[in-house]
């Protein structure tokens, strides 16, 4: 140790440690085992070299410091083992002064590790937001992220459950199209993330999972928290790999991000504990993003485009169906629809893509949809679909000639043949339609008038439903009518799964809001963690979560996370004290409902207990003011709405 780097640190008061005792003390960032044996103070490294047992939590017996985990023995002053053994720990110089006990440590700059090397690539490639939980098998990587956070290159949010971390990362990706990361320890930390990874997997959004793993030297026989994470992640990720050294660590991080973005799904890196603290490559390899990810501006073959244009020109009642895959192409879709004078319907996952008040917009199609959408589709003579996957829940008609445009070749004609499958970027394909001299559609003068009439009929029906009343709680028709007027036009709305979601699809009229949901997985509990992910993006837009009591109950501890980080998320909580959708399904199948009732706290009171705020609303007359208060709050806020599960 050079004199330049020597630092004497006071670690205890004089006489504080009794004779024949040990204690863990801190000298700067270092944990040290302070010893007192036969009247002499000693200091040795706190970490047993075998499995890291904390020597300061052991004891002195027969003149030896005993490791509390495996009973290995070390000299209290020198750190050496008994004769015949060679596993020693480092000693520290100690001085017992009048004002206390001092230890001499080396405060030289810590050398970069494999984790620093990987975090640099991660942030250079644009993954700068991580949700996770630190623990004993991921601390090396956590320390590297801490350094990046101090440099302003990374935002880290410590959550209460790794499942919420994965949902938050999925929500982030669904809003931005870019990956965030979720982070957990070996074993249960990693497996807890899998539900959120499946959500990203089936909804085709990029996500990076970072999982600690047990030391490679003990892997195989089944040590504590050992799970075969390569096998666990295999079916849920587009790509996954274990990192075993510095040589290719940078490339593995780059490949994880590239696979997530190019293949539109989750990827995973598995990080054995000891590998995280291996020395980094010197110098660290340059791993630039530029030149490694190509443009996605794919144009369909010209002859296929012309086939589609011929169908469009011949149609008298064309209808456009936009799915979530059309996200980001709203302006192109509207330009095409207005040129064609064609009505637009969306899948439920694409709700909010086009404002409901646009004169060509007919709303959502399918089980969460509304009559204007289904009627306009059902009376069409041509369907032109963009980024839609023809889910059973959406119910795209299979008896109408169809043009399907998608960036994913597997999605084209996946469930049934279509007349013209077009593999290409949606924006490029629409430009190819509009720029073609062959594109000469007939005028469809009926459309805006008919769409307006359909909406008028539906809004009259909604008004009739708002008159339905019950002593058990308010109706969804009333609740979502008020929300449609109250939520800011540009808000981000994360919705959960259940009756609350179906009612949102039917009754809430979108302006320019962005809607996030667990689409194909349909995982209850998604809304609040996804709202945290959306808030972390820092758009300045209001973030609202809509959930039932069953869904929020799964991750309600994350309300504490929102309080910790000052996330001013407003949760609209529909409390009917049951799993209402499941009750409905029991009854639809002519069964008695069974164990669908819930015992709930006062959620508004819970919000206040956590350090946020909340209002419980039992009368719809007080709802508008309560929602206004919640939306204006600068703290996490729960508007708890007591609802009747039958009035959906």
C-alpha positions in Angstrom: 0.0 0.0 0.0 1.5 3.4 -1.0 1.7 6.1 1.6 -0.2 8.3 -0.8 -3.3 6.1 -0.6 -3.1 5.4 3.1 -6.1 6.6 5.1 -6.7 6.2 8.8 -10.4 5.8 9.7 -11.9 5.8 13.1 -14.1 2.7 13.5 -14.8 2.5 17.2 -14.5 4.3 20.5 -11.7 3.3 22.8 -12.8 0.5 25.0 -16.0 0.0 23.0 -15.3 -3.7 22.1 -15.1 -6.0 25.1 -12.3 -8.6 25.4 -12.8 -11.9 23.4 -15.4 -10.3 21.1 -15.6 -9.5 17.4 -17.6 -6.9 15.6 -18.2 -5.7 12.0 -17.1 -2.1 11.5 -17.0 0.1 8.5 -13.8 1.9 7.3 -15.2 4.0 4.4 -16.8 1.4 2.1 -14.9 -1.5 3.6 -16.4 -3.9 6.0 -13.8 -5.0 8.6 -13.8 -7.6 11.4 -12.6 -5.8 14.5 -11.3 -8.2 17.1 -10.3 -8.0 20.8 -8.3 -10.9 22.1 -6.1 -11.0 25.2 -6.3 -7.2 25.5 -5.1 -6.6 22.0 -7.2 -5.0 19.2 -6.9 -6.5 15.7 -8.6 -6.0 12.4 -8.9 -8.5 9.6 -10.9 -8.7 6.3 -14.6 -9.4 7.1 -15.2 -11.8 4.3 -14.4 -15.4 4.6 -12.7 -16.5 1.4 -14.9 -19.7 1.0 -18.4 -18.4 0.6 -18.1 -14.9 2.0 -19.2 -15.5 5.6 -19.1 -12.3 7.6 -16.4 -12.9 10.2 -17.6 -10.0 12.3 -20.7 -11.9 13.0 -18.7 -14.9 14.3 -16.9 -15.3 17.7 -13.5 -15.9 19.2 -12.9 -19.4 20.5 -9.6 -20.9 21.7 -7.8 -17.9 20.3 -9.3 -18.1 16.8 -11.9 -16.0 15.0 -14.6 -18.6 13.9 -16.5 -18.1 10.6 -20.2 -18.1 11.5 -21.0 -20.0 8.3 -18.5 -22.9 8.1 -16.4 -22.6 11.3 -13.1 -21.9 9.5 -10.5 -20.4 11.9 -8.4 -17.2 11.5 -5.9 -15.5 13.8 -7.5 -12.3 15.2 -4.5 -10.1 14.4 -2.8 -11.7 11.3 -5.8 -13.3 9.6 -3.8 -16.5 9.1 -5.4 -20.0 9.5 -4.1 -22.8 11.8 -1.0 -24.7 10.7 -1.7 -27.0 7.8 -4.3 -24.7 6.2 -3.6 -21.9 3.7 -6.9 -20.0 3.4 -6.1 -16.6 5.0 -7.8 -13.2 5.2 -6.0 -9.9 4.9 -5.1 -8.0 8.1 -5.3 -4.2 8.6 -3.0 -2.0 10.5 -4.7 -0.8 13.8 -4.0 2.0 16.2 -5.7 2.5 19.5 -5.6 6.2 20.2 -7.0 8.3 23.0 -10.1 9.2 21.0 -10.8 5.8 19.6 -9.7 2.9 17.4 -8.3 3.6 13.9 -7.8 1.3 10.9 -5.5 2.0 8.0 -7.1 1.4 4.6 -6.1 1.8 1.0 -8.4 4.2 -0.7 -6.9 3.9 -4.1 -9.3 4.1 -7.0 -11.3 1.0 -7.7 -10.4 -0.7 -10.9 -13.2 -1.1 -13.5 -15.0 -4.5 -13.5 -16.8 -6.6 -16.1 -20.0 -5.0 -14.8 -18.7 -1.5 -15.4 -17.7 -2.6 -18.9 -21.3 -3.9 -19.6 -23.1 -0.9 -18.1 -21.1 1.4 -20.3 -22.3 -0.5 -23.4 -25.9 -0.6 -22.0 -26.1 3.2 -21.5 -24.2 4.0 -24.7 -26.8 2.0 -26.6 -29.6 4.0 -24.9 -30.8 1.7 -22.2 -30.7 4.2 -19.4 -33.7 3.2 -17.2 -33.7 0.2 -14.8 -36.3 -1.2 -12.4 -35.1 -3.8 -10.0 -34.1 -5.1 -6.6 -30.6 -5.4 -5.3 -29.5 -8.5 -3.5 -26.5 -10.8 -2.6 -26.0 -12.2 -6.1 -26.2 -9.0 -8.2 -24.3 -6.5 -6.1 -21.3 -6.3 -8.5 -23.6 -5.2 -11.3 -25.6 -3.0 -8.9 -22.4 -1.2 -8.0 -21.6 -0.5 -11.6 -25.1 0.9 -12.2 -24.6 3.1 -9.1 -21.5 4.6 -10.7 -23.4 5.2 -13.9 -26.2 6.8 -11.9 -23.8 9.2 -10.2 -22.5 10.2 -13.6 -26.0 11.0 -14.8 -26.1 8.2 -17.3 -28.7 6.0 -15.7 -32.0 6.2 -13.8 -32.6 3.4 -11.3 -35.9 2.6 -9.5 -35.8 0.2 -6.6 -39.1 -1.7 -6.6 -40.8 -4.0 -4.0 -41.3 -7.0 -6.3 -39.3 -8.1 -9.4 -42.6 -8.9 -11.2 -43.4 -5.2 -11.0 -40.0 -4.3 -12.3 -40.6 -6.4 -15.5 -44.1 -4.8 -15.9 -42.6 -1.3 -15.5 -40.0 -2.1 -18.1 -42.8 -3.4 -20.4 -44.9 -0.3 -19.8 -41.8 1.9 -20.6 -41.3 0.0 -23.9 -45.0 0.1 -24.9 -44.9 3.9 -24.5 -41.5 4.6 -26.1 -40.8 1.6 -28.4 -37.4 1.4 -26.6 -36.1 -1.1 -24.1 -35.7 -0.5 -20.4 -34.2 -3.1 -18.1 -35.5 -5.1 -15.1 -33.0 -6.4 -12.6 -33.1 -9.1 -10.0 -31.1 -11.7 -8.1 -30.6 -15.4 -8.8 -33.4 -17.8 -8.2 -36.6 -16.2 -7.1 -35.6 -12.7 -8.1 -35.2 -13.9 -11.7 -38.2 -16.1 -11.8 -40.4 -13.3 -10.4 -39.6 -11.3 -13.5 -40.9 -14.0 -15.9 -44.6 -12.9 -16.0 -43.6 -9.4 -17.1 -41.2 -10.9 -19.6 -44.0 -12.9 -21.1 -46.1 -9.7 -21.3 -43.4 -8.1 -23.4 -42.9 -11.3 -25.4 -46.4 -11.7 -26.6 -47.0 -8.0 -27.1 -43.7 -7.7 -29.1 -42.0 -4.9 -27.2 -38.3 -4.7 -26.4 -37.1 -5.4 -22.8 -33.7 -6.3 -21.2 -33.7 -8.6 -18.2 -30.6 -8.6 -16.0 -30.4 -11.5 -13.6 -27.8 -12.3 -11.0 -26.7 -15.9 -10.7 -25.0 -18.1 -8.1 -21.2 -18.5 -8.4 -20.1 -20.7 -11.2 -18.0 -22.8 -8.9 -21.1 -24.0 -7.0 -23.4 -24.3 -9.9 -24.8 -27.7 -10.8 -25.5 -29.7 -7.7 -28.3 -27.5 -6.6 -26.9 -24.8 -4.3 -29.0 -22.2 -2.5 -31.1 -20.2 -4.9 -29.7 -22.0 -7.9 -32.1 -22.1 -10.8 -31.2 -23.0 -14.4 -31.9 -19.5 -15.7 -30.9 -20.4 -19.3 -33.7 -22.9 -19.3 -36.1 -20.7 -17.4 -35.6 -17.8 -19.8 -35.4 -19.9 -23.0 -39.1 -19.9 -23.9 -39.8 -16.3 -22.9 -36.9 -14.4 -24.5 -35.9 -13.7 -28.1 -32.3 -14.3 -27.0 -30.4 -15.0 -23.7 -26.9 -15.7 -22.6 -24.7 -16.2 -19.5 -21.7 -13.8 -19.2 -18.6 -15.8 -18.1 -15.8 -13.3 -18.6 -14.7 -9.9 -19.8 -13.5 -10.9 -23.3 -16.9 -10.9 -24.9 -19.0 -9.1 -22.2 -19.4 -5.9 -24.2 -20.6 -7.8 -27.3 -23.0 -9.8 -25.3 -24.6 -6.7 -23.9 -24.8 -5.2 -27.4 -26.3 -8.3 -28.8 -28.9 -8.4 -26.0 -30.1 -4.9 -26.8 -29.9 -5.5 -30.6 -32.1 -8.7 -30.3 -34.6 -6.9 -28.1 -35.0 -4.0 -30.6 -34.8 -5.9 -33.9 -36.8 -8.9 -32.8 -39.3 -6.8 -30.7 -39.2 -8.7 -27.5 -37.4 -9.5 -24.2 -33.8 -10.6 -23.9 -31.8 -11.7 -20.9 -28.3 -11.6 -19.6 -27.4 -14.0 -16.7 -24.6 -12.7 -14.5 -22.8 -15.1 -12.2 -21.9 -13.4 -8.9 -18.1 -13.7 -9.1 -18.0 -12.8 -12.8 -19.6 -9.4 -12.1 -16.5 -8.3 -10.2 -13.9 -9.7 -12.6 -11.5 -7.0 -14.0 -12.7 -5.3 -17.1 -10.8 -5.5 -20.4 -8.1 -2.9 -20.5 -8.8 -0.8 -22.5 -12.5 -1.4 -22.6 -13.5 -2.5 -26.1 -15.3 0.1 -28.3 -18.8 -1.3 -28.9 -20.7 1.5 -30.9 -24.3 1.2 -31.8 -23.8 2.9 -35.1 -23.5 0.4 -38.0 -25.0 -2.5 -36.0 -28.8 -1.8 -36.4 -30.3 -1.2 -39.8 -33.2 0.9 -40.9 -36.7 -0.7 -40.7 -38.0 1.2 -43.8 -39.0 -1.9 -45.8 -41.0 -1.5 -48.9 -43.3 -4.3 -50.2 -42.8 -5.7 -53.7 -44.2 -3.3 -56.3 -46.4 -6.0 -57.9 -48.0 -6.8 -54.5 -48.6 -3.1 -53.9 -50.4 -2.8 -57.3 -52.6 -5.8 -56.4 -53.6 -4.0 -53.2 -54.3 -0.8 -55.1 -56.5 -2.6 -57.6 -58.6 -3.9 -54.8 -58.8 -0.5 -53.1 -59.8 1.2 -56.4 -62.6 -1.3 -56.9 -64.1 -1.1 -53.4 -67.2 0.8 -52.6 -67.1 0.5 -48.8 -63.5 0.0 -47.7 -62.7 0.0 -44.0 -59.3 0.5 -42.3 -58.4 -1.6 -39.3 -55.4 -0.3 -37.2 -53.7 -2.5 -34.7 -51.0 -1.7 -32.1 -48.3 -2.4 -34.7 -49.4 0.8 -36.4 -48.3 2.8 -33.4 -46.1 5.7 -34.5 -47.8 5.9 -37.9 -50.9 7.9 -36.9 -50.3 10.8 -39.3 -49.8 8.4 -42.2 -52.9 6.5 -41.4 -55.0 9.6 -41.2 -53.6 10.9 -44.5 -54.5 7.6 -46.1 -58.0 7.4 -44.6 -58.8 11.0 -45.6 -57.6 10.4 -49.1 -59.6 7.2 -49.3 -62.6 8.6 -47.3 -62.7 5.4 -45.4 -63.8 4.7 -41.8 -61.1 3.6 -39.3 -61.5 1.1 -36.5 -58.8 -0.1 -34.1 -58.1 -3.2 -32.1 -58.4 -2.8 -28.4 -54.6 -2.7 -28.0 -54.5 0.3 -30.4 -57.2 2.2 -28.5 -56.2 5.9 -28.5 -54.1 5.6 -31.7 -56.7 7.8 -33.5 -58.8 10.2 -31.5 -62.4 9.1 -31.1 -63.7 12.5 -32.1 -62.1 12.3 -35.6 -64.9 12.2 -38.2 -63.6 9.0 -39.7 -62.9 7.2 -36.4 -65.4 4.5 -35.3 -63.8 3.2 -32.1 -62.6 -0.2 -30.9 -63.5 -3.5 -32.5 -64.1 -6.8 -30.7 -65.0 -7.9 -27.2 -64.0 -4.6 -25.6 -65.4 -2.7 -28.5 -68.4 -0.6 -29.5 -71.2 -0.9 -32.1 -70.0 1.9 -34.5 -66.7 -0.1 -35.1 -68.3 -3.5 -35.6 -71.1 -2.2 -37.8 -68.8 -0.3 -40.1 -66.5 -3.3 -40.4 -69.4 -5.7 -40.9 -70.8 -3.6 -43.8 -67.5 -3.1 -45.6 -66.5 -4.7 -48.9 -62.8 -4.5 -48.3 -60.7 -4.5 -45.1 -57.2 -2.8 -45.1 -55.4 -3.8 -41.9 -52.2 -2.2 -40.6 -50.3 -3.8 -37.7 -53.2 -6.0 -36.5 -52.8 -9.7 -35.7 -56.4 -10.9 -36.1 -56.8 -12.1 -32.5 -60.0 -13.9 -31.6 -60.7 -11.1 -29.1 -60.7 -8.6 -32.0 -63.0 -10.5 -34.3 -61.9 -9.3 -37.7 -64.4 -10.5 -40.3 -63.1 -13.5 -42.3 -65.7 -13.2 -45.0 -64.5 -9.8 -46.4 -61.6 -9.4 -48.9 -58.6 -8.3 -46.9 -55.3 -6.5 -47.5 -52.9 -7.0 -44.5 -49.8 -4.8 -43.9 -47.3 -5.8 -41.3 -43.5 -5.6 -40.5 -43.7 -9.2 -39.2 -43.9 -11.8 -42.0 -45.2 -14.4 -39.5 -48.2 -12.2 -38.7 -49.2 -12.0 -42.3 -52.0 -14.6 -42.9 -51.2 -16.2 -39.6 -54.7 -17.5 -38.8 -56.2 -17.5 -42.3 -55.2 -16.6 -45.8 -55.6 -12.9 -46.8 -56.1 -11.6 -50.3 -52.9 -9.4 -50.3 -50.3 -9.9 -47.6 -47.8 -7.0 -47.7 -44.6 -7.3 -45.7 -43.3 -3.8 -45.1 -43.0 -0.7 -42.9 -46.5 0.8 -42.5 -45.4 4.4 -43.3 -43.4 3.3 -46.4 -46.3 1.1 -47.6 -48.9 3.9 -47.2 -46.6 6.2 -49.1 -46.3 3.6 -51.8 -50.2 3.6 -52.1 -50.5 7.3 -52.1 -47.6 8.0 -54.5 -48.7 5.4 -57.1 -50.4 6.8 -60.2 -52.7 3.8 -60.1 -54.2 4.9 -56.8 -57.5 6.4 -57.9 -60.2 5.4 -55.3 -63.8 6.2 -55.8 -65.2 9.0 -53.6 -67.0 7.6 -50.6 -69.2 10.5 -49.6 -71.4 8.5 -47.2 -68.7 7.8 -44.7 -68.5 10.8 -42.3 -72.2 11.2 -42.2 -72.7 7.5 -41.4 -69.9 7.4 -38.8 -71.5 10.5 -37.1 -74.9 8.7 -37.1 -73.4 5.6 -35.5 -71.7 7.6 -32.8 -74.9 9.5 -32.1 -76.8 6.2 -31.6 -74.0 4.8 -29.3 -73.8 7.9 -27.2 -77.6 7.8 -26.7 -77.2 4.2 -25.5 -74.4 5.2 -23.1 -76.6 8.0 -21.7 -79.4 5.5 -21.1 -76.9 3.2 -19.2 -75.8 6.1 -17.1 -79.3 6.2 -15.6 -79.0 2.7 -14.3 -78.4 2.9 -10.5 -77.7 0.6 -7.6 -77.3 0.9 -3.9 -74.1 -1.3 -4.2 -72.1 1.3 -6.1 -71.8 3.5 -9.1 -71.9 2.2 -12.7 -69.0 2.0 -15.1 -70.9 4.1 -17.7 -71.1 7.0 -15.3 -67.5 6.6 -14.1 -65.9 6.5 -17.6 -68.1 9.3 -18.8 -66.7 11.5 -16.1 -63.2 10.3 -16.8 -63.5 11.0 -20.5 -64.1 14.6 -19.6 -61.6 14.9 -16.8 -58.4 13.1 -17.9 -56.1 15.4 -19.8 -56.2 15.0 -23.6 -52.5 14.1 -23.8 -52.4 11.8 -20.7 -50.8 8.4 -20.6 -53.2 5.8 -19.3 -52.2 2.3 -18.1 -55.2 0.0 -17.8 -55.4 -3.3 -16.0 -57.3 -6.5 -16.8 -60.9 -7.3 -15.9 -64.3 -5.7 -16.0 -62.7 -2.3 -15.5 -60.8 -2.8 -18.8 -63.8 -3.9 -20.8 -65.7 -0.8 -19.5 -62.8 1.4 -20.4 -62.8 0.0 -23.9 -66.6 0.7 -24.3 -67.2 3.9 -22.5 -64.0 6.0 -22.4 -63.6 8.3 -25.4 -60.0 8.9 -26.3 -58.5 12.2 -27.4 -54.7 12.1 -27.8 -54.0 9.9 -24.9 -51.6 7.0 -25.0 -53.0 3.7 -23.7 -50.9 0.9 -22.3 -52.2 -2.5 -21.5 -51.3 -6.2 -21.1 -52.6 -7.2 -24.5 -52.2 -10.8 -25.4 -51.1 -12.0 -22.0 -53.9 -10.2 -20.2 -52.1 -10.2 -16.9 -53.9 -8.8 -13.9 -51.8 -6.4 -11.9 -50.2 -4.7 -15.0 -51.6 -1.2 -14.6 -49.8 0.4 -11.7 -46.3 -1.0 -12.4 -46.7 0.0 -16.1 -47.7 3.5 -15.0 -44.5 3.7 -13.0 -42.6 2.7 -16.2 -44.4 5.4 -18.2 -43.8 8.0 -15.5 -40.0 7.2 -15.6 -39.8 8.3 -19.2 -40.2 11.9 -18.0 -42.5 13.1 -20.8 -44.2 15.8 -18.5 -47.6 14.2 -19.4 -50.0 13.2 -16.7 -49.8 9.5 -16.0 -53.1 7.7 -14.9 -53.6 4.1 -14.0 -57.0 2.4 -14.1 -57.4 -0.9 -12.2 -59.8 -3.0 -10.3 -59.3 -4.0 -6.7 -58.2 -7.5 -7.7 -55.5 -6.1 -10.1 -54.1 -3.4 -7.8 -54.1 -5.8 -4.9 -51.4 -7.9 -6.7 -48.8 -5.1 -6.7 -50.2 -2.6 -4.2 -46.8 -2.5 -2.3 -45.5 -0.6 -5.3 -47.5 2.4 -4.2 -44.7 2.8 -1.7 -42.2 2.8 -4.6 -44.2 5.6 -6.2 -44.1 7.6 -3.0 -40.3 7.1 -2.6 -39.6 8.5 -6.1 -42.3 11.2 -6.1 -44.2 9.6 -8.9 -47.4 11.7 -9.2 -49.4 8.9 -10.7 -53.2 9.0 -10.2 -54.8 5.6 -9.8 -58.5 5.3 -10.6 -59.4 2.2 -8.5 -62.7 0.5 -9.2 -63.5 -1.3 -5.9 -66.4 -3.8 -6.1 -64.9 -6.3 -3.5 -64.7 -9.1 -6.0 -63.1 -10.5 -9.1 -66.0 -9.2 -11.0 -65.1 -10.6 -14.4 -64.6 -14.1 -13.1 -67.9 -13.9 -11.3 -69.5 -13.0 -14.6 -67.8 -15.9 -16.3 -69.0 -18.4 -13.7 -72.5 -17.2 -14.3 -72.2 -17.3 -18.0 -71.2 -21.0 -17.8 -74.2 -21.7 -15.5 -72.0 -22.2 -12.5 -72.2 -20.6 -9.0 -69.4 -18.1 -8.4 -66.8 -19.5 -6.1 -64.1 -17.6 -4.1 -64.3 -14.5 -6.2 -65.2 -12.2 -3.3 -62.4 -10.0 -1.9 -61.6 -8.6 1.6 -60.2 -5.2 0.9 -58.7 -2.4 3.0 -59.8 1.2 2.6 -57.5 1.9 -0.4 -57.7 5.6 0.0 -56.6 5.2 3.6 -53.8 2.8 2.5 -52.6 5.5 0.1 -52.3 8.0 3.0 -50.6 5.4 5.2 -48.0 5.0 2.5 -47.3 8.7 2.4 -49.4 9.5 -0.7 -53.0 10.6 -0.7 -56.4 9.3 -1.6 -60.2 9.8 -1.6 -62.9 7.2 -1.3 -66.0 8.0 -3.4 -69.3 6.2 -2.8 -71.6 8.6 -4.6 -71.1 9.4 -8.3 -72.1 13.0 -7.6 -68.8 13.5 -5.7 -66.8 11.7 -8.4 -65.9 14.6 -10.7 -64.4 16.7 -7.9 -62.5 13.7 -6.5 -61.0 12.9 -9.8 -60.0 16.6 -10.3 -58.3 16.5 -6.9 -56.5 13.3 -7.7 -55.3 14.6 -11.1 -54.0 17.8 -9.6 -52.1 16.2 -6.8 -48.3 16.2 -6.9 -48.2 13.0 -4.9 -49.2 9.4 -5.8 -53.0 9.5 -5.4 -55.8 6.9 -5.3 -59.3 7.8 -6.3 -61.2 4.8 -4.8 -64.5 4.4 -6.6 -67.0 2.1 -5.0 -68.7 0.4 -7.9 -71.3 -2.3 -8.7 -69.8 -5.2 -10.6 -73.1 -5.8 -12.3 -73.2 -2.3 -13.8 -70.4 -2.6 -16.3 
